[in-house]
């Protein structure tokens, strides 16, 4: 399944935390903490190609040549499950912009429905990163990329925790130019469109609902 634009982390910390995240005994507070920690690790891996600009700083002893991130980054969480991932990224790179997209999956048709769009009138960023814990059918991710491309975004990545092969395939076929960064690709989707073995509903588990 992984190809030249699909990246599945093999970092030991990611794999360790992912196992804890999956456990049905992990309560919402710990679940939210794990989502944040894994999101930060995946963001670190997904941004290794960011452009840098030279920067001179003054240490207590002398001037020192260093670097700063030269690209403007927008984080687009798919509500509501993507919120915890977006907040984690802001903690490590406070200069990112955050714009929310509200998409939910119709449980009858399994198709995405857009109910909220908080993008500004035109893009003023170099890289858009969609964040959503689960890439299941791929419908919401494809719809989000569709929205961003119509908006004018040129460079887009998807950052998720767990995917089903069906979701990776759907997003890859619809948008082969979008890099996909994940912690795991699981076995399959069940008849209700849930990832197996997965971790259940990421939104419900983060916020203690359902």
PyMOL commands that place a pseudoatom at each C-alpha (Angstrom):
pseudoatom trace, name=CA, resn=UNK, resi=1, chain=A, elem=C, hetatm=0, pos=[0.000, 0.000, 0.000]
pseudoatom trace, name=CA, resn=UNK, resi=2, chain=A, elem=C, hetatm=0, pos=[2.636, 2.668, 0.857]
pseudoatom trace, name=CA, resn=UNK, resi=3, chain=A, elem=C, hetatm=0, pos=[3.956, 4.395, -2.261]
pseudoatom trace, name=CA, resn=UNK, resi=4, chain=A, elem=C, hetatm=0, pos=[6.169, 7.349, -3.064]
pseudoatom trace, name=CA, resn=UNK, resi=5, chain=A, elem=C, hetatm=0, pos=[3.681, 9.805, -1.542]
pseudoatom trace, name=CA, resn=UNK, resi=6, chain=A, elem=C, hetatm=0, pos=[2.399, 7.676, 1.379]
pseudoatom trace, name=CA, resn=UNK, resi=7, chain=A, elem=C, hetatm=0, pos=[4.571, 7.731, 4.496]
pseudoatom trace, name=CA, resn=UNK, resi=8, chain=A, elem=C, hetatm=0, pos=[3.923, 5.454, 7.469]
pseudoatom trace, name=CA, resn=UNK, resi=9, chain=A, elem=C, hetatm=0, pos=[6.021, 6.277, 10.515]
pseudoatom trace, name=CA, resn=UNK, resi=10, chain=A, elem=C, hetatm=0, pos=[8.188, 3.552, 11.953]
pseudoatom trace, name=CA, resn=UNK, resi=11, chain=A, elem=C, hetatm=0, pos=[9.504, 5.654, 14.798]
pseudoatom trace, name=CA, resn=UNK, resi=12, chain=A, elem=C, hetatm=0, pos=[9.548, 3.616, 18.038]
pseudoatom trace, name=CA, resn=UNK, resi=13, chain=A, elem=C, hetatm=0, pos=[7.851, 6.381, 20.041]
pseudoatom trace, name=CA, resn=UNK, resi=14, chain=A, elem=C, hetatm=0, pos=[5.039, 6.650, 17.513]
pseudoatom trace, name=CA, resn=UNK, resi=15, chain=A, elem=C, hetatm=0, pos=[4.470, 2.891, 17.576]
pseudoatom trace, name=CA, resn=UNK, resi=16, chain=A, elem=C, hetatm=0, pos=[4.581, 2.759, 21.382]
pseudoatom trace, name=CA, resn=UNK, resi=17, chain=A, elem=C, hetatm=0, pos=[2.089, 5.593, 21.820]
pseudoatom trace, name=CA, resn=UNK, resi=18, chain=A, elem=C, hetatm=0, pos=[-0.149, 4.253, 19.061]
pseudoatom trace, name=CA, resn=UNK, resi=19, chain=A, elem=C, hetatm=0, pos=[-0.612, 0.970, 20.922]
pseudoatom trace, name=CA, resn=UNK, resi=20, chain=A, elem=C, hetatm=0, pos=[-1.693, 2.881, 24.029]
pseudoatom trace, name=CA, resn=UNK, resi=21, chain=A, elem=C, hetatm=0, pos=[-4.030, 5.031, 21.930]
pseudoatom trace, name=CA, resn=UNK, resi=22, chain=A, elem=C, hetatm=0, pos=[-5.780, 1.976, 20.498]
pseudoatom trace, name=CA, resn=UNK, resi=23, chain=A, elem=C, hetatm=0, pos=[-6.541, 0.392, 23.883]
pseudoatom trace, name=CA, resn=UNK, resi=24, chain=A, elem=C, hetatm=0, pos=[-10.209, 0.550, 24.841]
pseudoatom trace, name=CA, resn=UNK, resi=25, chain=A, elem=C, hetatm=0, pos=[-9.098, 1.105, 28.439]
pseudoatom trace, name=CA, resn=UNK, resi=26, chain=A, elem=C, hetatm=0, pos=[-7.440, 4.459, 27.636]
pseudoatom trace, name=CA, resn=UNK, resi=27, chain=A, elem=C, hetatm=0, pos=[-9.646, 7.158, 29.180]
pseudoatom trace, name=CA, resn=UNK, resi=28, chain=A, elem=C, hetatm=0, pos=[-10.400, 10.462, 27.354]
pseudoatom trace, name=CA, resn=UNK, resi=29, chain=A, elem=C, hetatm=0, pos=[-7.772, 12.548, 29.179]
pseudoatom trace, name=CA, resn=UNK, resi=30, chain=A, elem=C, hetatm=0, pos=[-4.967, 10.121, 28.357]
pseudoatom trace, name=CA, resn=UNK, resi=31, chain=A, elem=C, hetatm=0, pos=[-6.384, 9.613, 24.865]
pseudoatom trace, name=CA, resn=UNK, resi=32, chain=A, elem=C, hetatm=0, pos=[-6.188, 13.358, 24.164]
pseudoatom trace, name=CA, resn=UNK, resi=33, chain=A, elem=C, hetatm=0, pos=[-2.621, 13.471, 25.453]
pseudoatom trace, name=CA, resn=UNK, resi=34, chain=A, elem=C, hetatm=0, pos=[-1.597, 10.602, 23.178]
pseudoatom trace, name=CA, resn=UNK, resi=35, chain=A, elem=C, hetatm=0, pos=[-3.269, 12.213, 20.160]
pseudoatom trace, name=CA, resn=UNK, resi=36, chain=A, elem=C, hetatm=0, pos=[-1.278, 15.368, 20.824]
pseudoatom trace, name=CA, resn=UNK, resi=37, chain=A, elem=C, hetatm=0, pos=[2.015, 13.535, 21.285]
pseudoatom trace, name=CA, resn=UNK, resi=38, chain=A, elem=C, hetatm=0, pos=[1.646, 11.406, 18.158]
pseudoatom trace, name=CA, resn=UNK, resi=39, chain=A, elem=C, hetatm=0, pos=[0.507, 14.402, 16.111]
pseudoatom trace, name=CA, resn=UNK, resi=40, chain=A, elem=C, hetatm=0, pos=[3.644, 16.320, 17.078]
pseudoatom trace, name=CA, resn=UNK, resi=41, chain=A, elem=C, hetatm=0, pos=[5.895, 13.411, 16.148]
pseudoatom trace, name=CA, resn=UNK, resi=42, chain=A, elem=C, hetatm=0, pos=[4.167, 12.959, 12.784]
pseudoatom trace, name=CA, resn=UNK, resi=43, chain=A, elem=C, hetatm=0, pos=[4.287, 16.699, 12.096]
pseudoatom trace, name=CA, resn=UNK, resi=44, chain=A, elem=C, hetatm=0, pos=[8.011, 16.610, 12.755]
pseudoatom trace, name=CA, resn=UNK, resi=45, chain=A, elem=C, hetatm=0, pos=[8.415, 13.846, 10.172]
pseudoatom trace, name=CA, resn=UNK, resi=46, chain=A, elem=C, hetatm=0, pos=[6.065, 15.474, 7.647]
pseudoatom trace, name=CA, resn=UNK, resi=47, chain=A, elem=C, hetatm=0, pos=[7.895, 18.813, 7.647]
pseudoatom trace, name=CA, resn=UNK, resi=48, chain=A, elem=C, hetatm=0, pos=[11.448, 17.663, 7.014]
pseudoatom trace, name=CA, resn=UNK, resi=49, chain=A, elem=C, hetatm=0, pos=[11.295, 19.280, 3.568]
pseudoatom trace, name=CA, resn=UNK, resi=50, chain=A, elem=C, hetatm=0, pos=[10.411, 22.783, 4.775]
pseudoatom trace, name=CA, resn=UNK, resi=51, chain=A, elem=C, hetatm=0, pos=[12.502, 25.551, 3.257]
pseudoatom trace, name=CA, resn=UNK, resi=52, chain=A, elem=C, hetatm=0, pos=[14.814, 27.489, 5.569]
pseudoatom trace, name=CA, resn=UNK, resi=53, chain=A, elem=C, hetatm=0, pos=[16.177, 31.017, 5.464]
pseudoatom trace, name=CA, resn=UNK, resi=54, chain=A, elem=C, hetatm=0, pos=[19.432, 32.149, 7.106]
pseudoatom trace, name=CA, resn=UNK, resi=55, chain=A, elem=C, hetatm=0, pos=[19.104, 33.947, 10.412]
pseudoatom trace, name=CA, resn=UNK, resi=56, chain=A, elem=C, hetatm=0, pos=[21.739, 35.627, 12.580]
pseudoatom trace, name=CA, resn=UNK, resi=57, chain=A, elem=C, hetatm=0, pos=[21.161, 35.498, 16.328]
pseudoatom trace, name=CA, resn=UNK, resi=58, chain=A, elem=C, hetatm=0, pos=[23.163, 36.956, 19.165]
pseudoatom trace, name=CA, resn=UNK, resi=59, chain=A, elem=C, hetatm=0, pos=[24.158, 34.473, 21.853]
pseudoatom trace, name=CA, resn=UNK, resi=60, chain=A, elem=C, hetatm=0, pos=[25.502, 35.619, 25.242]
pseudoatom trace, name=CA, resn=UNK, resi=61, chain=A, elem=C, hetatm=0, pos=[28.996, 35.230, 23.736]
pseudoatom trace, name=CA, resn=UNK, resi=62, chain=A, elem=C, hetatm=0, pos=[28.850, 36.127, 20.049]
pseudoatom trace, name=CA, resn=UNK, resi=63, chain=A, elem=C, hetatm=0, pos=[26.769, 36.305, 16.889]
pseudoatom trace, name=CA, resn=UNK, resi=64, chain=A, elem=C, hetatm=0, pos=[25.757, 32.939, 15.468]
pseudoatom trace, name=CA, resn=UNK, resi=65, chain=A, elem=C, hetatm=0, pos=[24.483, 31.988, 12.041]
pseudoatom trace, name=CA, resn=UNK, resi=66, chain=A, elem=C, hetatm=0, pos=[21.327, 29.903, 12.142]
pseudoatom trace, name=CA, resn=UNK, resi=67, chain=A, elem=C, hetatm=0, pos=[18.089, 29.302, 10.270]
pseudoatom trace, name=CA, resn=UNK, resi=68, chain=A, elem=C, hetatm=0, pos=[14.375, 30.007, 10.460]
pseudoatom trace, name=CA, resn=UNK, resi=69, chain=A, elem=C, hetatm=0, pos=[11.431, 28.367, 8.713]
pseudoatom trace, name=CA, resn=UNK, resi=70, chain=A, elem=C, hetatm=0, pos=[10.870, 30.298, 5.504]
pseudoatom trace, name=CA, resn=UNK, resi=71, chain=A, elem=C, hetatm=0, pos=[7.471, 28.885, 4.578]
pseudoatom trace, name=CA, resn=UNK, resi=72, chain=A, elem=C, hetatm=0, pos=[4.039, 29.968, 5.757]
pseudoatom trace, name=CA, resn=UNK, resi=73, chain=A, elem=C, hetatm=0, pos=[2.046, 26.970, 6.968]
pseudoatom trace, name=CA, resn=UNK, resi=74, chain=A, elem=C, hetatm=0, pos=[-1.682, 26.557, 7.368]
pseudoatom trace, name=CA, resn=UNK, resi=75, chain=A, elem=C, hetatm=0, pos=[-3.163, 23.778, 9.500]
pseudoatom trace, name=CA, resn=UNK, resi=76, chain=A, elem=C, hetatm=0, pos=[-6.662, 22.711, 8.523]
pseudoatom trace, name=CA, resn=UNK, resi=77, chain=A, elem=C, hetatm=0, pos=[-8.283, 20.434, 11.113]
pseudoatom trace, name=CA, resn=UNK, resi=78, chain=A, elem=C, hetatm=0, pos=[-11.391, 18.550, 10.046]
pseudoatom trace, name=CA, resn=UNK, resi=79, chain=A, elem=C, hetatm=0, pos=[-13.875, 19.115, 12.867]
pseudoatom trace, name=CA, resn=UNK, resi=80, chain=A, elem=C, hetatm=0, pos=[-14.153, 17.869, 15.414]
pseudoatom trace, name=CA, resn=UNK, resi=81, chain=A, elem=C, hetatm=0, pos=[-11.636, 15.062, 15.727]
pseudoatom trace, name=CA, resn=UNK, resi=82, chain=A, elem=C, hetatm=0, pos=[-8.826, 17.070, 14.128]
pseudoatom trace, name=CA, resn=UNK, resi=83, chain=A, elem=C, hetatm=0, pos=[-8.855, 19.731, 16.847]
pseudoatom trace, name=CA, resn=UNK, resi=84, chain=A, elem=C, hetatm=0, pos=[-6.514, 17.893, 19.206]
pseudoatom trace, name=CA, resn=UNK, resi=85, chain=A, elem=C, hetatm=0, pos=[-3.955, 17.391, 16.457]
pseudoatom trace, name=CA, resn=UNK, resi=86, chain=A, elem=C, hetatm=0, pos=[-4.076, 21.052, 15.405]
pseudoatom trace, name=CA, resn=UNK, resi=87, chain=A, elem=C, hetatm=0, pos=[-3.573, 22.292, 18.968]
pseudoatom trace, name=CA, resn=UNK, resi=88, chain=A, elem=C, hetatm=0, pos=[-0.551, 20.027, 19.348]
pseudoatom trace, name=CA, resn=UNK, resi=89, chain=A, elem=C, hetatm=0, pos=[1.051, 21.435, 16.202]
pseudoatom trace, name=CA, resn=UNK, resi=90, chain=A, elem=C, hetatm=0, pos=[0.468, 25.020, 17.334]
pseudoatom trace, name=CA, resn=UNK, resi=91, chain=A, elem=C, hetatm=0, pos=[2.378, 24.201, 20.513]
pseudoatom trace, name=CA, resn=UNK, resi=92, chain=A, elem=C, hetatm=0, pos=[5.554, 23.356, 18.596]
pseudoatom trace, name=CA, resn=UNK, resi=93, chain=A, elem=C, hetatm=0, pos=[5.181, 25.899, 15.758]
pseudoatom trace, name=CA, resn=UNK, resi=94, chain=A, elem=C, hetatm=0, pos=[3.123, 28.855, 17.030]
pseudoatom trace, name=CA, resn=UNK, resi=95, chain=A, elem=C, hetatm=0, pos=[3.449, 30.762, 13.746]
pseudoatom trace, name=CA, resn=UNK, resi=96, chain=A, elem=C, hetatm=0, pos=[1.120, 28.404, 11.853]
pseudoatom trace, name=CA, resn=UNK, resi=97, chain=A, elem=C, hetatm=0, pos=[-2.310, 29.585, 10.782]
pseudoatom trace, name=CA, resn=UNK, resi=98, chain=A, elem=C, hetatm=0, pos=[-5.282, 27.419, 11.769]
pseudoatom trace, name=CA, resn=UNK, resi=99, chain=A, elem=C, hetatm=0, pos=[-8.463, 27.316, 9.703]
pseudoatom trace, name=CA, resn=UNK, resi=100, chain=A, elem=C, hetatm=0, pos=[-11.305, 24.920, 10.413]
pseudoatom trace, name=CA, resn=UNK, resi=101, chain=A, elem=C, hetatm=0, pos=[-13.347, 22.756, 8.066]
pseudoatom trace, name=CA, resn=UNK, resi=102, chain=A, elem=C, hetatm=0, pos=[-16.501, 21.075, 9.310]
pseudoatom trace, name=CA, resn=UNK, resi=103, chain=A, elem=C, hetatm=0, pos=[-17.152, 17.771, 7.556]
pseudoatom trace, name=CA, resn=UNK, resi=104, chain=A, elem=C, hetatm=0, pos=[-19.111, 14.807, 8.808]
pseudoatom trace, name=CA, resn=UNK, resi=105, chain=A, elem=C, hetatm=0, pos=[-19.804, 11.419, 7.307]
pseudoatom trace, name=CA, resn=UNK, resi=106, chain=A, elem=C, hetatm=0, pos=[-23.432, 10.587, 6.611]
pseudoatom trace, name=CA, resn=UNK, resi=107, chain=A, elem=C, hetatm=0, pos=[-23.908, 7.244, 8.353]
pseudoatom trace, name=CA, resn=UNK, resi=108, chain=A, elem=C, hetatm=0, pos=[-26.355, 6.054, 5.694]
pseudoatom trace, name=CA, resn=UNK, resi=109, chain=A, elem=C, hetatm=0, pos=[-24.425, 6.954, 2.547]
pseudoatom trace, name=CA, resn=UNK, resi=110, chain=A, elem=C, hetatm=0, pos=[-20.931, 7.177, 4.127]
pseudoatom trace, name=CA, resn=UNK, resi=111, chain=A, elem=C, hetatm=0, pos=[-20.470, 10.348, 2.029]
pseudoatom trace, name=CA, resn=UNK, resi=112, chain=A, elem=C, hetatm=0, pos=[-18.989, 13.586, 3.451]
pseudoatom trace, name=CA, resn=UNK, resi=113, chain=A, elem=C, hetatm=0, pos=[-21.229, 16.558, 4.204]
pseudoatom trace, name=CA, resn=UNK, resi=114, chain=A, elem=C, hetatm=0, pos=[-19.670, 20.032, 4.597]
pseudoatom trace, name=CA, resn=UNK, resi=115, chain=A, elem=C, hetatm=0, pos=[-21.268, 22.191, 7.279]
pseudoatom trace, name=CA, resn=UNK, resi=116, chain=A, elem=C, hetatm=0, pos=[-18.513, 24.698, 8.179]
pseudoatom trace, name=CA, resn=UNK, resi=117, chain=A, elem=C, hetatm=0, pos=[-15.750, 26.463, 6.244]
pseudoatom trace, name=CA, resn=UNK, resi=118, chain=A, elem=C, hetatm=0, pos=[-13.579, 29.092, 7.945]
pseudoatom trace, name=CA, resn=UNK, resi=119, chain=A, elem=C, hetatm=0, pos=[-10.963, 29.589, 5.225]
pseudoatom trace, name=CA, resn=UNK, resi=120, chain=A, elem=C, hetatm=0, pos=[-10.046, 33.232, 4.497]
pseudoatom trace, name=CA, resn=UNK, resi=121, chain=A, elem=C, hetatm=0, pos=[-10.968, 34.772, 1.153]
pseudoatom trace, name=CA, resn=UNK, resi=122, chain=A, elem=C, hetatm=0, pos=[-7.669, 33.778, -0.475]
pseudoatom trace, name=CA, resn=UNK, resi=123, chain=A, elem=C, hetatm=0, pos=[-4.663, 31.658, 0.500]
pseudoatom trace, name=CA, resn=UNK, resi=124, chain=A, elem=C, hetatm=0, pos=[-1.602, 33.427, 1.884]
pseudoatom trace, name=CA, resn=UNK, resi=125, chain=A, elem=C, hetatm=0, pos=[0.378, 30.304, 2.794]
pseudoatom trace, name=CA, resn=UNK, resi=126, chain=A, elem=C, hetatm=0, pos=[2.909, 28.039, 1.110]
pseudoatom trace, name=CA, resn=UNK, resi=127, chain=A, elem=C, hetatm=0, pos=[1.852, 24.704, 2.616]
pseudoatom trace, name=CA, resn=UNK, resi=128, chain=A, elem=C, hetatm=0, pos=[-1.567, 23.456, 3.725]
pseudoatom trace, name=CA, resn=UNK, resi=129, chain=A, elem=C, hetatm=0, pos=[-1.700, 20.476, 6.084]
pseudoatom trace, name=CA, resn=UNK, resi=130, chain=A, elem=C, hetatm=0, pos=[-5.045, 18.768, 6.658]
pseudoatom trace, name=CA, resn=UNK, resi=131, chain=A, elem=C, hetatm=0, pos=[-5.210, 17.004, 10.020]
pseudoatom trace, name=CA, resn=UNK, resi=132, chain=A, elem=C, hetatm=0, pos=[-7.719, 14.294, 10.903]
pseudoatom trace, name=CA, resn=UNK, resi=133, chain=A, elem=C, hetatm=0, pos=[-7.005, 11.277, 13.127]
pseudoatom trace, name=CA, resn=UNK, resi=134, chain=A, elem=C, hetatm=0, pos=[-8.762, 8.725, 10.919]
pseudoatom trace, name=CA, resn=UNK, resi=135, chain=A, elem=C, hetatm=0, pos=[-8.574, 8.207, 7.157]
pseudoatom trace, name=CA, resn=UNK, resi=136, chain=A, elem=C, hetatm=0, pos=[-11.395, 5.687, 6.779]
pseudoatom trace, name=CA, resn=UNK, resi=137, chain=A, elem=C, hetatm=0, pos=[-13.367, 5.811, 3.522]
pseudoatom trace, name=CA, resn=UNK, resi=138, chain=A, elem=C, hetatm=0, pos=[-11.326, 8.826, 2.466]
pseudoatom trace, name=CA, resn=UNK, resi=139, chain=A, elem=C, hetatm=0, pos=[-14.441, 10.822, 1.635]
pseudoatom trace, name=CA, resn=UNK, resi=140, chain=A, elem=C, hetatm=0, pos=[-13.843, 13.665, 4.078]
pseudoatom trace, name=CA, resn=UNK, resi=141, chain=A, elem=C, hetatm=0, pos=[-10.157, 13.933, 3.182]
pseudoatom trace, name=CA, resn=UNK, resi=142, chain=A, elem=C, hetatm=0, pos=[-10.918, 14.039, -0.551]
pseudoatom trace, name=CA, resn=UNK, resi=143, chain=A, elem=C, hetatm=0, pos=[-13.615, 16.649, 0.031]
pseudoatom trace, name=CA, resn=UNK, resi=144, chain=A, elem=C, hetatm=0, pos=[-11.231, 18.740, 2.153]
pseudoatom trace, name=CA, resn=UNK, resi=145, chain=A, elem=C, hetatm=0, pos=[-8.546, 18.674, -0.557]
pseudoatom trace, name=CA, resn=UNK, resi=146, chain=A, elem=C, hetatm=0, pos=[-11.192, 19.564, -3.155]
pseudoatom trace, name=CA, resn=UNK, resi=147, chain=A, elem=C, hetatm=0, pos=[-12.142, 22.605, -1.072]
pseudoatom trace, name=CA, resn=UNK, resi=148, chain=A, elem=C, hetatm=0, pos=[-8.521, 23.674, -0.594]
pseudoatom trace, name=CA, resn=UNK, resi=149, chain=A, elem=C, hetatm=0, pos=[-7.703, 23.363, -4.289]
pseudoatom trace, name=CA, resn=UNK, resi=150, chain=A, elem=C, hetatm=0, pos=[-10.762, 25.388, -5.286]
pseudoatom trace, name=CA, resn=UNK, resi=151, chain=A, elem=C, hetatm=0, pos=[-9.616, 27.932, -2.701]
pseudoatom trace, name=CA, resn=UNK, resi=152, chain=A, elem=C, hetatm=0, pos=[-6.252, 28.157, -4.444]
pseudoatom trace, name=CA, resn=UNK, resi=153, chain=A, elem=C, hetatm=0, pos=[-3.938, 26.054, -2.263]
pseudoatom trace, name=CA, resn=UNK, resi=154, chain=A, elem=C, hetatm=0, pos=[-0.957, 24.814, -4.280]
pseudoatom trace, name=CA, resn=UNK, resi=155, chain=A, elem=C, hetatm=0, pos=[0.847, 22.428, -1.903]
pseudoatom trace, name=CA, resn=UNK, resi=156, chain=A, elem=C, hetatm=0, pos=[-1.174, 20.157, 0.360]
pseudoatom trace, name=CA, resn=UNK, resi=157, chain=A, elem=C, hetatm=0, pos=[-0.367, 17.336, 2.763]
pseudoatom trace, name=CA, resn=UNK, resi=158, chain=A, elem=C, hetatm=0, pos=[-2.609, 15.067, 4.822]
pseudoatom trace, name=CA, resn=UNK, resi=159, chain=A, elem=C, hetatm=0, pos=[-1.626, 14.144, 8.378]
pseudoatom trace, name=CA, resn=UNK, resi=160, chain=A, elem=C, hetatm=0, pos=[-3.530, 11.356, 10.120]
pseudoatom trace, name=CA, resn=UNK, resi=161, chain=A, elem=C, hetatm=0, pos=[-3.054, 8.735, 12.801]
pseudoatom trace, name=CA, resn=UNK, resi=162, chain=A, elem=C, hetatm=0, pos=[-4.657, 5.582, 11.402]
pseudoatom trace, name=CA, resn=UNK, resi=163, chain=A, elem=C, hetatm=0, pos=[-5.887, 4.799, 7.880]
pseudoatom trace, name=CA, resn=UNK, resi=164, chain=A, elem=C, hetatm=0, pos=[-7.716, 2.017, 6.120]
pseudoatom trace, name=CA, resn=UNK, resi=165, chain=A, elem=C, hetatm=0, pos=[-6.357, 0.858, 2.764]
pseudoatom trace, name=CA, resn=UNK, resi=166, chain=A, elem=C, hetatm=0, pos=[-9.639, 2.009, 1.211]
pseudoatom trace, name=CA, resn=UNK, resi=167, chain=A, elem=C, hetatm=0, pos=[-9.103, 5.567, 2.464]
pseudoatom trace, name=CA, resn=UNK, resi=168, chain=A, elem=C, hetatm=0, pos=[-5.493, 5.742, 1.328]
pseudoatom trace, name=CA, resn=UNK, resi=169, chain=A, elem=C, hetatm=0, pos=[-6.528, 4.449, -2.081]
pseudoatom trace, name=CA, resn=UNK, resi=170, chain=A, elem=C, hetatm=0, pos=[-9.401, 6.924, -2.422]
pseudoatom trace, name=CA, resn=UNK, resi=171, chain=A, elem=C, hetatm=0, pos=[-7.285, 9.944, -1.476]
pseudoatom trace, name=CA, resn=UNK, resi=172, chain=A, elem=C, hetatm=0, pos=[-4.358, 8.795, -3.612]
pseudoatom trace, name=CA, resn=UNK, resi=173, chain=A, elem=C, hetatm=0, pos=[-6.508, 8.244, -6.684]
pseudoatom trace, name=CA, resn=UNK, resi=174, chain=A, elem=C, hetatm=0, pos=[-8.367, 11.542, -6.319]
pseudoatom trace, name=CA, resn=UNK, resi=175, chain=A, elem=C, hetatm=0, pos=[-5.289, 13.612, -5.426]
pseudoatom trace, name=CA, resn=UNK, resi=176, chain=A, elem=C, hetatm=0, pos=[-2.008, 11.828, -6.244]
pseudoatom trace, name=CA, resn=UNK, resi=177, chain=A, elem=C, hetatm=0, pos=[-0.085, 15.059, -5.577]
pseudoatom trace, name=CA, resn=UNK, resi=178, chain=A, elem=C, hetatm=0, pos=[-1.045, 15.105, -1.877]
pseudoatom trace, name=CA, resn=UNK, resi=179, chain=A, elem=C, hetatm=0, pos=[1.490, 13.500, 0.477]
pseudoatom trace, name=CA, resn=UNK, resi=180, chain=A, elem=C, hetatm=0, pos=[-0.106, 11.285, 3.141]
pseudoatom trace, name=CA, resn=UNK, resi=181, chain=A, elem=C, hetatm=0, pos=[1.611, 10.948, 6.535]
pseudoatom trace, name=CA, resn=UNK, resi=182, chain=A, elem=C, hetatm=0, pos=[0.313, 8.307, 8.961]
pseudoatom trace, name=CA, resn=UNK, resi=183, chain=A, elem=C, hetatm=0, pos=[1.154, 6.310, 12.063]
pseudoatom trace, name=CA, resn=UNK, resi=184, chain=A, elem=C, hetatm=0, pos=[-0.447, 3.127, 10.699]
pseudoatom trace, name=CA, resn=UNK, resi=185, chain=A, elem=C, hetatm=0, pos=[-2.419, 1.583, 7.852]
pseudoatom trace, name=CA, resn=UNK, resi=186, chain=A, elem=C, hetatm=0, pos=[-4.818, -1.005, 9.254]
pseudoatom trace, name=CA, resn=UNK, resi=187, chain=A, elem=C, hetatm=0, pos=[-6.553, -4.048, 7.770]
pseudoatom trace, name=CA, resn=UNK, resi=188, chain=A, elem=C, hetatm=0, pos=[-9.893, -2.864, 6.358]
pseudoatom trace, name=CA, resn=UNK, resi=189, chain=A, elem=C, hetatm=0, pos=[-13.187, -1.066, 6.873]
pseudoatom trace, name=CA, resn=UNK, resi=190, chain=A, elem=C, hetatm=0, pos=[-16.135, -2.870, 8.427]
pseudoatom trace, name=CA, resn=UNK, resi=191, chain=A, elem=C, hetatm=0, pos=[-19.707, -2.637, 7.155]
pseudoatom trace, name=CA, resn=UNK, resi=192, chain=A, elem=C, hetatm=0, pos=[-20.239, 0.580, 9.139]
pseudoatom trace, name=CA, resn=UNK, resi=193, chain=A, elem=C, hetatm=0, pos=[-17.203, 2.265, 7.627]
pseudoatom trace, name=CA, resn=UNK, resi=194, chain=A, elem=C, hetatm=0, pos=[-15.024, 1.972, 10.747]
pseudoatom trace, name=CA, resn=UNK, resi=195, chain=A, elem=C, hetatm=0, pos=[-11.340, 1.107, 10.531]
pseudoatom trace, name=CA, resn=UNK, resi=196, chain=A, elem=C, hetatm=0, pos=[-10.451, -2.382, 11.810]
pseudoatom trace, name=CA, resn=UNK, resi=197, chain=A, elem=C, hetatm=0, pos=[-8.726, -2.864, 14.214]
pseudoatom trace, name=CA, resn=UNK, resi=198, chain=A, elem=C, hetatm=0, pos=[-8.576, 0.942, 14.496]
pseudoatom trace, name=CA, resn=UNK, resi=199, chain=A, elem=C, hetatm=0, pos=[-9.423, 2.582, 17.788]
pseudoatom trace, name=CA, resn=UNK, resi=200, chain=A, elem=C, hetatm=0, pos=[-13.143, 3.336, 17.561]
pseudoatom trace, name=CA, resn=UNK, resi=201, chain=A, elem=C, hetatm=0, pos=[-14.479, 6.861, 17.028]
pseudoatom trace, name=CA, resn=UNK, resi=202, chain=A, elem=C, hetatm=0, pos=[-11.594, 9.300, 17.535]
pseudoatom trace, name=CA, resn=UNK, resi=203, chain=A, elem=C, hetatm=0, pos=[-13.891, 12.248, 18.225]
pseudoatom trace, name=CA, resn=UNK, resi=204, chain=A, elem=C, hetatm=0, pos=[-15.954, 10.408, 20.817]
pseudoatom trace, name=CA, resn=UNK, resi=205, chain=A, elem=C, hetatm=0, pos=[-12.844, 9.074, 22.531]
pseudoatom trace, name=CA, resn=UNK, resi=206, chain=A, elem=C, hetatm=0, pos=[-11.178, 12.490, 22.690]
pseudoatom trace, name=CA, resn=UNK, resi=207, chain=A, elem=C, hetatm=0, pos=[-14.203, 14.281, 24.084]
pseudoatom trace, name=CA, resn=UNK, resi=208, chain=A, elem=C, hetatm=0, pos=[-15.885, 11.521, 26.108]
pseudoatom trace, name=CA, resn=UNK, resi=209, chain=A, elem=C, hetatm=0, pos=[-19.049, 11.401, 24.014]
pseudoatom trace, name=CA, resn=UNK, resi=210, chain=A, elem=C, hetatm=0, pos=[-20.900, 8.639, 22.206]
for i in range(1, 210): cmd.bond("trace and resi %d" % i, "trace and resi %d" % (i + 1))
show_as sticks, trace
zoom trace
